[in-house]
Amino acid sequence: LLDHLQSNEEDETAISQCHEQSGNINADNNVNIIDVVNLVNMLLFSRGSSNDFAEAEDGIISFATNAIHDNIILESKGGIAGFQFNVLANTDILKSLEDLSLPDGWSVSYSSLGDNYKILAYDQTGNSSLKKIDLNFKGQSIVDISDVVVSDPAGYEIVTSMHKVEYQAENISLPNRPEIQKLY
C-alpha cells in the first residue's frame, strides 16, 4: 500500500509538472503573454513558436500620474501584440479596468487579490498590434507596476524600460480686480 501511495504521489507530481509546461509554447520555462501570442500565431497563421530568443525592438513603459488620473503607456516601434503586468493600487481600480479602451480584436483579462491586480491583454486576431497603448486609471490610484512582460507581433519579448513622471497641478492666480486696457 505504501509503495502504491508513493507511486501515485510521483504520478501526480509528474502530471502537475506536465500541466505547467503544456502552456510553455516557446520553451523558455515561463508561461506568460509571450506564449499566448505564440499560440495565436500558431493557430491563425500556422507559424511556429519563437523559441530561438531573437531580439525584438526595445520598448518603453511610462507611468504618468497627476491629481486627475494615472496613465500607463506602453510603446514599441515594432508593435505590441500583448502585455501583462501587476499593479499595486491604493483604491479599487476595477471600474477603470472595465473601461480600458483597446481596439477591436483585443482581449483584456484581470484578476485581483486585495490591492494587487494582474492585468493581461493581447491581440486575438494577430493583425491589430499597436505601437502605443495608453491605459487610463481615474484618480491617483496606482502605487506600483511590476512583473512587466510585453510581446511583439512575432511572439518575442520586448525588453522594456520604466519611466515614471509625476505632474503637479499649477495654481493659476486670478486678478482681484480685472481691468480692461486700451488696444494699441
C-alpha positions as protocol buffer text, in pm:
chain_id: "A"
residue {
  index: 1
  type: LEU
  ca { x: 0 y: 0 z: 0 }
}
residue {
  index: 2
  type: LEU
  ca { x: 284 y: 241 z: 86 }
}
residue {
  index: 3
  type: ASP
  ca { x: 454 y: 172 z: -248 }
}
residue {
  index: 4
  type: HIS
  ca { x: 123 y: 234 z: -428 }
}
residue {
  index: 5
  type: LEU
  ca { x: 71 y: 569 z: -246 }
}
residue {
  index: 6
  type: GLN
  ca { x: 427 y: 682 z: -324 }
}
residue {
  index: 7
  type: SER
  ca { x: 388 y: 595 z: -693 }
}
residue {
  index: 8
  type: ASN
  ca { x: 57 y: 788 z: -702 }
}
residue {
  index: 9
  type: GLU
  ca { x: 231 y: 1093 z: -549 }
}
residue {
  index: 10
  type: GLU
  ca { x: 504 y: 1068 z: -811 }
}
residue {
  index: 11
  type: ASP
  ca { x: 240 y: 1042 z: -1086 }
}
residue {
  index: 12
  type: GLU
  ca { x: 59 y: 1349 z: -950 }
}
residue {
  index: 13
  type: THR
  ca { x: 387 y: 1544 z: -940 }
}
residue {
  index: 14
  type: ALA
  ca { x: 467 y: 1443 z: -1299 }
}
residue {
  index: 15
  type: ILE
  ca { x: 116 y: 1538 z: -1413 }
}
residue {
  index: 16
  type: SER
  ca { x: 144 y: 1874 z: -1232 }
}
residue {
  index: 17
  type: GLN
  ca { x: 479 y: 1947 z: -1398 }
}
residue {
  index: 18
  type: CYS
  ca { x: 343 y: 1842 z: -1737 }
}
residue {
  index: 19
  type: HIS
  ca { x: 36 y: 2061 z: -1685 }
}
residue {
  index: 20
  type: GLU
  ca { x: 255 y: 2366 z: -1615 }
}
residue {
  index: 21
  type: GLN
  ca { x: 476 y: 2301 z: -1918 }
}
residue {
  index: 22
  type: SER
  ca { x: 182 y: 2248 z: -2156 }
}
residue {
  index: 23
  type: GLY
  ca { x: 135 y: 2626 z: -2171 }
}
residue {
  index: 24
  type: ASN
  ca { x: 506 y: 2694 z: -2226 }
}
residue {
  index: 25
  type: ILE
  ca { x: 477 y: 2730 z: -2604 }
}
residue {
  index: 26
  type: ASN
  ca { x: 819 y: 2889 z: -2667 }
}
residue {
  index: 27
  type: ALA
  ca { x: 1008 y: 2659 z: -2424 }
}
residue {
  index: 28
  type: ASP
  ca { x: 1157 y: 2940 z: -2214 }
}
residue {
  index: 29
  type: ASN
  ca { x: 1033 y: 2782 z: -1887 }
}
residue {
  index: 30
  type: ASN
  ca { x: 792 y: 3074 z: -1829 }
}
residue {
  index: 31
  type: VAL
  ca { x: 420 y: 3065 z: -1901 }
}
residue {
  index: 32
  type: ASN
  ca { x: 323 y: 3422 z: -1984 }
}
residue {
  index: 33
  type: ILE
  ca { x: 185 y: 3655 z: -2254 }
}
residue {
  index: 34
  type: ILE
  ca { x: 468 y: 3556 z: -2491 }
}
residue {
  index: 35
  type: ASP
  ca { x: 322 y: 3205 z: -2502 }
}
residue {
  index: 36
  type: VAL
  ca { x: -28 y: 3342 z: -2566 }
}
residue {
  index: 37
  type: VAL
  ca { x: 90 y: 3548 z: -2865 }
}
residue {
  index: 38
  type: ASN
  ca { x: 284 y: 3248 z: -2999 }
}
residue {
  index: 39
  type: LEU
  ca { x: -26 y: 3030 z: -2962 }
}
residue {
  index: 40
  type: VAL
  ca { x: -237 y: 3287 z: -3153 }
}
residue {
  index: 41
  type: ASN
  ca { x: 26 y: 3291 z: -3429 }
}
residue {
  index: 42
  type: MET
  ca { x: 35 y: 2911 z: -3442 }
}
residue {
  index: 43
  type: LEU
  ca { x: -342 y: 2874 z: -3459 }
}
residue {
  index: 44
  type: LEU
  ca { x: -419 y: 3157 z: -3701 }
}
residue {
  index: 45
  type: PHE
  ca { x: -113 y: 3166 z: -3923 }
}
residue {
  index: 46
  type: SER
  ca { x: 50 y: 2822 z: -3879 }
}
residue {
  index: 47
  type: ARG
  ca { x: 370 y: 2994 z: -3766 }
}
residue {
  index: 48
  type: GLY
  ca { x: 597 y: 2802 z: -3531 }
}
residue {
  index: 49
  type: SER
  ca { x: 676 y: 2934 z: -3188 }
}
residue {
  index: 50
  type: SER
  ca { x: 952 y: 3188 z: -3137 }
}
residue {
  index: 51
  type: ASN
  ca { x: 1182 y: 2973 z: -2926 }
}
residue {
  index: 52
  type: ASP
  ca { x: 1508 y: 3093 z: -3080 }
}
residue {
  index: 53
  type: PHE
  ca { x: 1515 y: 3400 z: -2849 }
}
residue {
  index: 54
  type: ALA
  ca { x: 1573 y: 3655 z: -3126 }
}
residue {
  index: 55
  type: GLU
  ca { x: 1586 y: 4016 z: -3020 }
}
residue {
  index: 56
  type: ALA
  ca { x: 1274 y: 4225 z: -3056 }
}
residue {
  index: 57
  type: GLU
  ca { x: 1255 y: 4603 z: -3057 }
}
residue {
  index: 58
  type: ASP
  ca { x: 1309 y: 4775 z: -2724 }
}
residue {
  index: 59
  type: GLY
  ca { x: 1009 y: 4931 z: -2557 }
}
residue {
  index: 60
  type: ILE
  ca { x: 927 y: 5198 z: -2303 }
}
residue {
  index: 61
  type: ILE
  ca { x: 673 y: 5192 z: -2024 }
}
residue {
  index: 62
  type: SER
  ca { x: 578 y: 5533 z: -1891 }
}
residue {
  index: 63
  type: PHE
  ca { x: 386 y: 5576 z: -1571 }
}
residue {
  index: 64
  type: ALA
  ca { x: 241 y: 5926 z: -1553 }
}
residue {
  index: 65
  type: THR
  ca { x: 44 y: 6039 z: -1251 }
}
residue {
  index: 66
  type: ASN
  ca { x: -141 y: 6355 z: -1159 }
}
residue {
  index: 67
  type: ALA
  ca { x: -437 y: 6452 z: -939 }
}
residue {
  index: 68
  type: ILE
  ca { x: -696 y: 6363 z: -1204 }
}
residue {
  index: 69
  type: HIS
  ca { x: -573 y: 6033 z: -1343 }
}
residue {
  index: 70
  type: ASP
  ca { x: -286 y: 5787 z: -1378 }
}
residue {
  index: 71
  type: ASN
  ca { x: -163 y: 5668 z: -1717 }
}
residue {
  index: 72
  type: ILE
  ca { x: 36 y: 5358 z: -1803 }
}
residue {
  index: 73
  type: ILE
  ca { x: 175 y: 5398 z: -2154 }
}
residue {
  index: 74
  type: LEU
  ca { x: 346 y: 5113 z: -2340 }
}
residue {
  index: 75
  type: GLU
  ca { x: 541 y: 5195 z: -2657 }
}
residue {
  index: 76
  type: SER
  ca { x: 743 y: 4997 z: -2910 }
}
residue {
  index: 77
  type: LYS
  ca { x: 837 y: 5086 z: -3268 }
}
residue {
  index: 78
  type: GLY
  ca { x: 798 y: 4722 z: -3373 }
}
residue {
  index: 79
  type: GLY
  ca { x: 444 y: 4696 z: -3235 }
}
residue {
  index: 80
  type: ILE
  ca { x: 287 y: 4539 z: -2929 }
}
residue {
  index: 81
  type: ALA
  ca { x: 71 y: 4227 z: -2961 }
}
residue {
  index: 82
  type: GLY
  ca { x: 27 y: 4154 z: -2591 }
}
residue {
  index: 83
  type: PHE
  ca { x: 126 y: 4261 z: -2241 }
}
residue {
  index: 84
  type: GLN
  ca { x: 92 y: 4163 z: -1880 }
}
residue {
  index: 85
  type: PHE
  ca { x: 189 y: 4331 z: -1555 }
}
residue {
  index: 86
  type: ASN
  ca { x: 99 y: 4355 z: -1190 }
}
residue {
  index: 87
  type: VAL
  ca { x: -35 y: 4673 z: -1035 }
}
residue {
  index: 88
  type: LEU
  ca { x: -43 y: 4772 z: -670 }
}
residue {
  index: 89
  type: ALA
  ca { x: -328 y: 5019 z: -619 }
}
residue {
  index: 90
  type: ASN
  ca { x: -435 y: 5228 z: -323 }
}
residue {
  index: 91
  type: THR
  ca { x: -801 y: 5232 z: -437 }
}
residue {
  index: 92
  type: ASP
  ca { x: -1033 y: 4995 z: -622 }
}
residue {
  index: 93
  type: ILE
  ca { x: -946 y: 5016 z: -995 }
}
residue {
  index: 94
  type: LEU
  ca { x: -1197 y: 4758 z: -1121 }
}
residue {
  index: 95
  type: LYS
  ca { x: -1414 y: 5027 z: -1289 }
}
residue {
  index: 96
  type: SER
  ca { x: -1108 y: 5164 z: -1471 }
}
residue {
  index: 97
  type: LEU
  ca { x: -1011 y: 4812 z: -1579 }
}
residue {
  index: 98
  type: GLU
  ca { x: -1360 y: 4751 z: -1717 }
}
residue {
  index: 99
  type: ASP
  ca { x: -1337 y: 5079 z: -1912 }
}
residue {
  index: 100
  type: LEU
  ca { x: -994 y: 5013 z: -2069 }
}
residue {
  index: 101
  type: SER
  ca { x: -1002 y: 5110 z: -2434 }
}
residue {
  index: 102
  type: LEU
  ca { x: -823 y: 4878 z: -2675 }
}
residue {
  index: 103
  type: PRO
  ca { x: -902 y: 4817 z: -3044 }
}
residue {
  index: 104
  type: ASP
  ca { x: -1145 y: 4555 z: -3167 }
}
residue {
  index: 105
  type: GLY
  ca { x: -989 y: 4212 z: -3157 }
}
residue {
  index: 106
  type: TRP
  ca { x: -801 y: 4269 z: -2832 }
}
residue {
  index: 107
  type: SER
  ca { x: -889 y: 4068 z: -2522 }
}
residue {
  index: 108
  type: VAL
  ca { x: -829 y: 4202 z: -2171 }
}
residue {
  index: 109
  type: SER
  ca { x: -830 y: 3991 z: -1856 }
}
residue {
  index: 110
  type: TYR
  ca { x: -755 y: 4086 z: -1499 }
}
residue {
  index: 111
  type: SER
  ca { x: -767 y: 3939 z: -1155 }
}
residue {
  index: 112
  type: SER
  ca { x: -735 y: 4096 z: -815 }
}
residue {
  index: 113
  type: LEU
  ca { x: -630 y: 3993 z: -471 }
}
residue {
  index: 114
  type: GLY
  ca { x: -672 y: 4279 z: -228 }
}
residue {
  index: 115
  type: ASP
  ca { x: -488 y: 4581 z: -367 }
}
residue {
  index: 116
  type: ASN
  ca { x: -287 y: 4372 z: -616 }
}
residue {
  index: 117
  type: TYR
  ca { x: -414 y: 4341 z: -973 }
}
residue {
  index: 118
  type: LYS
  ca { x: -278 y: 4123 z: -1252 }
}
residue {
  index: 119
  type: ILE
  ca { x: -361 y: 4263 z: -1597 }
}
residue {
  index: 120
  type: LEU
  ca { x: -319 y: 4070 z: -1922 }
}
residue {
  index: 121
  type: ALA
  ca { x: -419 y: 4179 z: -2274 }
}
residue {
  index: 122
  type: TYR
  ca { x: -343 y: 4050 z: -2622 }
}
residue {
  index: 123
  type: ASP
  ca { x: -442 y: 4086 z: -2986 }
}
residue {
  index: 124
  type: GLN
  ca { x: -650 y: 3776 z: -3053 }
}
residue {
  index: 125
  type: THR
  ca { x: -670 y: 3849 z: -3428 }
}
residue {
  index: 126
  type: GLY
  ca { x: -293 y: 3858 z: -3478 }
}
residue {
  index: 127
  type: ASN
  ca { x: -341 y: 4163 z: -3705 }
}
residue {
  index: 128
  type: SER
  ca { x: -406 y: 4454 z: -3468 }
}
residue {
  index: 129
  type: SER
  ca { x: -74 y: 4517 z: -3297 }
}
residue {
  index: 130
  type: LEU
  ca { x: -20 y: 4867 z: -3164 }
}
residue {
  index: 131
  type: LYS
  ca { x: 287 y: 5089 z: -3143 }
}
residue {
  index: 132
  type: LYS
  ca { x: 144 y: 5275 z: -2842 }
}
residue {
  index: 133
  type: ILE
  ca { x: -104 y: 5167 z: -2575 }
}
residue {
  index: 134
  type: ASP
  ca { x: -238 y: 5424 z: -2329 }
}
residue {
  index: 135
  type: LEU
  ca { x: -419 y: 5286 z: -2024 }
}
residue {
  index: 136
  type: ASN
  ca { x: -604 y: 5541 z: -1808 }
}
residue {
  index: 137
  type: PHE
  ca { x: -696 y: 5499 z: -1442 }
}
residue {
  index: 138
  type: LYS
  ca { x: -908 y: 5755 z: -1256 }
}
residue {
  index: 139
  type: GLY
  ca { x: -753 y: 5948 z: -971 }
}
residue {
  index: 140
  type: GLN
  ca { x: -417 y: 5882 z: -815 }
}
residue {
  index: 141
  type: SER
  ca { x: -478 y: 5511 z: -774 }
}
residue {
  index: 142
  type: ILE
  ca { x: -164 y: 5331 z: -897 }
}
residue {
  index: 143
  type: VAL
  ca { x: 116 y: 5286 z: -642 }
}
residue {
  index: 144
  type: ASP
  ca { x: 350 y: 5049 z: -829 }
}
residue {
  index: 145
  type: ILE
  ca { x: 382 y: 4848 z: -1150 }
}
residue {
  index: 146
  type: SER
  ca { x: 581 y: 4523 z: -1154 }
}
residue {
  index: 147
  type: ASP
  ca { x: 645 y: 4199 z: -1343 }
}
residue {
  index: 148
  type: VAL
  ca { x: 600 y: 4361 z: -1684 }
}
residue {
  index: 149
  type: VAL
  ca { x: 613 y: 4131 z: -1989 }
}
residue {
  index: 150
  type: VAL
  ca { x: 541 y: 4270 z: -2336 }
}
residue {
  index: 151
  type: SER
  ca { x: 527 y: 4074 z: -2663 }
}
residue {
  index: 152
  type: ASP
  ca { x: 585 y: 4189 z: -3018 }
}
residue {
  index: 153
  type: PRO
  ca { x: 363 y: 4055 z: -3302 }
}
residue {
  index: 154
  type: ALA
  ca { x: 609 y: 3775 z: -3382 }
}
residue {
  index: 155
  type: GLY
  ca { x: 593 y: 3642 z: -3025 }
}
residue {
  index: 156
  type: TYR
  ca { x: 925 y: 3776 z: -2897 }
}
residue {
  index: 157
  type: GLU
  ca { x: 963 y: 3957 z: -2567 }
}
residue {
  index: 158
  type: ILE
  ca { x: 1009 y: 4332 z: -2589 }
}
residue {
  index: 159
  type: VAL
  ca { x: 1274 y: 4448 z: -2344 }
}
residue {
  index: 160
  type: THR
  ca { x: 1120 y: 4744 z: -2165 }
}
residue {
  index: 161
  type: SER
  ca { x: 1249 y: 5027 z: -1954 }
}
residue {
  index: 162
  type: MET
  ca { x: 1028 y: 5205 z: -1700 }
}
residue {
  index: 163
  type: HIS
  ca { x: 988 y: 5583 z: -1678 }
}
residue {
  index: 164
  type: LYS
  ca { x: 786 y: 5749 z: -1403 }
}
residue {
  index: 165
  type: VAL
  ca { x: 657 y: 6103 z: -1444 }
}
residue {
  index: 166
  type: GLU
  ca { x: 462 y: 6300 z: -1185 }
}
residue {
  index: 167
  type: TYR
  ca { x: 273 y: 6610 z: -1290 }
}
residue {
  index: 168
  type: GLN
  ca { x: 183 y: 6872 z: -1035 }
}
residue {
  index: 169
  type: ALA
  ca { x: -114 y: 7098 z: -1099 }
}
residue {
  index: 170
  type: GLU
  ca { x: -13 y: 7463 z: -1116 }
}
residue {
  index: 171
  type: ASN
  ca { x: -204 y: 7720 z: -920 }
}
residue {
  index: 172
  type: ILE
  ca { x: -326 y: 7989 z: -1151 }
}
residue {
  index: 173
  type: SER
  ca { x: -366 y: 8325 z: -985 }
}
residue {
  index: 174
  type: LEU
  ca { x: -651 y: 8542 z: -1099 }
}
residue {
  index: 175
  type: PRO
  ca { x: -657 y: 8919 z: -1054 }
}
residue {
  index: 176
  type: ASN
  ca { x: -869 y: 9056 z: -771 }
}
residue {
  index: 177
  type: ARG
  ca { x: -999 y: 9338 z: -991 }
}
residue {
  index: 178
  type: PRO
  ca { x: -993 y: 9280 z: -1365 }
}
residue {
  index: 179
  type: GLU
  ca { x: -933 y: 9586 z: -1583 }
}
residue {
  index: 180
  type: ILE
  ca { x: -995 y: 9650 z: -1947 }
}
residue {
  index: 181
  type: GLN
  ca { x: -698 y: 9813 z: -2121 }
}
residue {
  index: 182
  type: LYS
  ca { x: -694 y: 10008 z: -2448 }
}
residue {
  index: 183
  type: LEU
  ca { x: -570 y: 9822 z: -2752 }
}
residue {
  index: 184
  type: TYR
  ca { x: -260 y: 9958 z: -2926 }
}
